[in-house]
């Protein structure tokens, strides 16, 4: 493999029913940052049927170019035609880096495509950087420069691993939604579109979609919340989360939780914050009864304002909190809720 042939940062711009997934804009933001360090461009790969109209939106969020694969076979997501489309783009245009969102679609598509183009893939990344590999020089071993360093939780979230793919291209990663930040919109940006269609011949791997049933979720999307009231093991019980619900209701916020809460069956996994949950960036984050393990902090440390309540004054959560209250949450949270209600009533 001639690695020097591979240039550019490519982003799979996931869309469903003609609506772009927010992770596409987040990846374009990170892709632009990586491309600047490599002195190259960021390209969005838009795959679907009758989706050309979405290209300008990708340009607004940083795509220097949009490769469009538009075909009726791509109307709904199916592994085989989508994998054929993306693998064909990679083989034709030879990107140095290929980023895919770690959504349900991306987690299926990314590994399938990486196997077809014979490269590695680092899944569920939380940090992407350009640097040297090995990170620390090893005697008698070449240190390669301008490598994509892909960081992700490993061993059930108990440690962090930084991985590189120095000998194959493209360097591929799936990235968790909510981890990267999209850029400020570029007003009136227009897409530089390159149309490409590798041709689609249905085979026995083309599944037939008989029906699509869309379920309505009752669980709030914590990634969109401006205020999160998050509880950990220290809350004590499922019933005790009513204290947090009351506080969240007064603030117009949403309740979320740590991994321990989900493991105890107190709240659903959709509300979990952390490396094995969701990455959030609310304006205000209450960490109540949460010790502050690195796996949790990694999912909320970019919140604008962090308020911690914990009976242990040495809890690691206080290291990242802007404000901290040491004491019994069973007394503090109801008192805080009452004070806020009274203050709002006066106004």
N, C-alpha and C positions, 0 to 999 in steps of 0.2 A: 504493500500500500504506500503510494507516494503522498506522504502527509502534507507536503508543500502545496499540493493541488487543492487542498481544502481551505476555503476562506469564508469568512462571514459568520454572523450569529443568526440562526433561524429560530423562529418561534411558531409553534403550532397554534393557530388562532381558532380555538374551539368555538363552534356555534351549534345551537340546537334550535330548530324551527325558525331559522333566520335571525336569531338573537345571539350576539356574541357573549361568551362567558367572561365575567370580570377578570378571571385569571389571565386571559389573553393580554389585557392591558397591563396587568402587573408584570407579566413576563417581558413585555415590550420595554417597560421601564428598566428592568434589570438588564435586558438584552442590550439596550442602548448604552448603559454604563459599561458593560463588558466589551462592547464593540469599540467604544472610544479608547479603552485601554489597549486594544489590539490594533487600532488604526484601521477599522473596517466598518461595515454597515450592518444594520439589523434588518432582517427580512421576515415578514409575516407569511405563513403558509395558510391560505384560506381554502378549506375543502368543504364542498357541499353541492347543493343543486339550487340554481338561481340565487346565488349569494353574492354576486358581483357588487351589489349595492352596499355591501358592508365594508368594502375596501377603504373608502375614504375615512371611515371611523377609525380604522387601524392606523392610517397615516396621522390622524389627529393625535394619537397617543404614541407616536414615535417611530412607526414603520417607515424606513427609507424606501422600501420596495414591498410589493405584495405579489406573491406567486399564487395565482388563482387556478385551482383544479375544480372545474364545475362540470357536473355530469348527473343525469337522472339517477344513476346507480348510487349516488351519494346523498340522496334525499334524507334518509334516516341513517343514523349510525349503525353500521355493521362492521365487524372486525375486518373481514377479508377485503372489501373494496377500499376501506379507509387505509388499511395497512399497505395495500398495493399503491394507493395514491401517494402516501407520505414517503414510502420507501423509494418510489420512482423519482420523486422530487429530490431526495437525498442523492441518489445515484446520478441524476442529471446535473444538479447544481453544486454538489459537493460542499456543504457547509462545514465549517470547523466545529461549530457548536450547534446542537439541536435541543431546544427546551420545550417541554410539554407540561401542561398543568396536571397535577396529581389529583384529578377528578376521577369519577367512576370511568369515564371514557378514556382519560389519559392513562390511567393505570392498566387498562386493557391494551390500548394502542401502543404505548411507549415500548414495553418489552417485546411485543410482537415485531415492531419495526426494527428495533435494535438487533434482534436475532437475524432478520433478513438482510440487513446491511453489514452484518458481522462486526459489530462493535459492542462495547459495554454500555450499561445504563445504571446510573445511580438513582435509586427511587426515593421519593419523599424528602427531597432536599429542603433545608431551612436556610442555608447560606451558600452563595456562589461567589467565588473570587477568582481573579487571575493572579497566578503566582508561580513559584518554582516547585518542582517535584523531583525527588523527595524534598519535603519542606525543610528538613535539616540535612545538610550534606552528609553523604556516607562515603568513606574512603574507597577509592577505586570504583566508584559508581557515578555515572554521568548524572548531573543535575540538569533537568530540562526546564527551560524557561517558558513563560507565557502559556502555562497549562491551566485548564479549568479545574479549580479545586472545589470539590462538591462535598458539603458537610451535611450530615444527616444523623438522626438519633439511631442508635444501634442497641442490640441486646435488650429489647423491650423498653427502650427509652432510658436505660440506666447508664449509658455512656454516649459520647459523641464521636463520630468517625468522620475523618476527612479523606476523601477518595479522589483519585485521578485516573485518567485513561490515557497515558502518555504514548502508547504504541498503536492506537487505532483511531480512526475518525469516521464519523463525527464523535465528539465528546457529548454524550447524551445524558440528560437528567430530567426527571419529573420533579416538579416543585409544588409544594403545598399552597393552595389558595390562601390569600391573606398574609403571606410572609413577605412578599416583595411589594414595592410601592409603585404605582403608575405615575407617570410624569404629568405635569400641568399640561392641559390640552393645548395643542398648537393650532391657533385660530386659522380657519380657512385652509387647512392643509388638504392637499389632494393626493390620492394614491398614484404611485408609479406602478401600474399593473403589468405583470408578465403572465400571460395565459399559457397554461401547460396542461395537456391531457394525455396521459400515457395509454389510454384505451382500456376498456373494461370488458372482459369476457367472463360472464358468470360461470362458476364451476361448482363442484360439490361442497365447497366451503362457503358459498354464498347462502346464508340462511334466509329463509322467507319470513318476513314479518307479517303475521296474520292480523294482529291487532295491537294497538298501543293504548294502555290504560294509565292515565295520569292520576297519581294519588295526591291528595291534599294533605300536607303536613300541618299538624297543630302546633308543632314545636317552633319557637321563634328562632330566627337566624341570628345567633350571637355575634357573627362577624359584621352585621350591619348596625348593631346597637351602639348608641352614643354613650350610654351609661350601663355598666355591668355591675351587678351585685353578686360576687362570686363566693361560694362557700367550699370549705374543705372538710376533712375528717373531723376537725375540731368542732364543727357544728353539732355533732353528736348523734343525730338521727334524722331520718326522712321527715318526721313530723316537725322537727325543729327548723326546717327550711322555711316554714311559714313566717318566721321572723324576717328572713331575707326577702321573701315575697312581699311582705308588708312594706319594707323599706324601698324595694324596687318600684312598687306601685306609687308611692309618694313621689319618687324622683322621676317617674316616667321611664324607668329603666327595665332591664331584663336580668333574670337570674341565670347564673352560669355556675360552673363547679370545677373541682379538681378531679384527677383520675381516681383517687381513693373513693370519692363519692359515687362515681359510676360503678366501680368494682363492688361497692356495698349495695348496689341496686337502689340507691336513693333517688337518682335522677338519670335520665337517658343520656346516651353517649353524645347525642347531638348538642348537648350543652357543655361538653367537656372542653376546657381550655388547656393547652400545653402541647408538648412535642407529639404526643400520641392522640391529641385532640385537635382543636382549632387554634389558629393564631389570630389574635384580636388586637385592635387598636382603638378602643373607645376613648372618649374625652375624659371620662372618669371611671376608674376601676377600683371597686371595693374588694379587698382580699380578706375575707372573714373566716377565721379558723383555719387558715391555710399556712402551712409551715414555710413554704417558699423554696421547695426543692427545685433544682436547676431545670428539671423537665417541665415544671409548671411555669417558672419565670420566663423561659424561652418563648412561651406562647402569649405573654402579656406585657413584657417589659417595655414595649414601645407605646404603651398607653400614655395619654397626655398627663394625667394626674392619677397617682396610685395612693389609695388610703388603706392601710392595714390595721386590722383589729385582731389581736392575739394575746392570750394570757401569758405566753412565754416571751419575755423581753429579749431573749437571745435568738428568737426565730429568724432564719435567714431572710424572710420576707421583708423585714424592716430595712435590709440593706438596699432594696430597690424602691421602697416606699417614699413618697414625698411627705406624707403625714402618717404617724403611727399612734395607735392607742393600745396601751397595755392593760388588759383587764378581762373580765368575764363578758363574753359576747352576749350572754343571756340578759345581762343588765344594760350593756352599752347600746346594742342594736335597738331594743324597744325605746330607750330614752332618746336616741338619735331620731328615730322615726317620729316620736311624739313631738320633739322640738321642731322638726321640719314641717310637720302638719300645722303646728301653731303659727310658725313663721309665714307659711303660705296663706293661712287663713287671714292673717293680719294684712297681707298685701292684696 
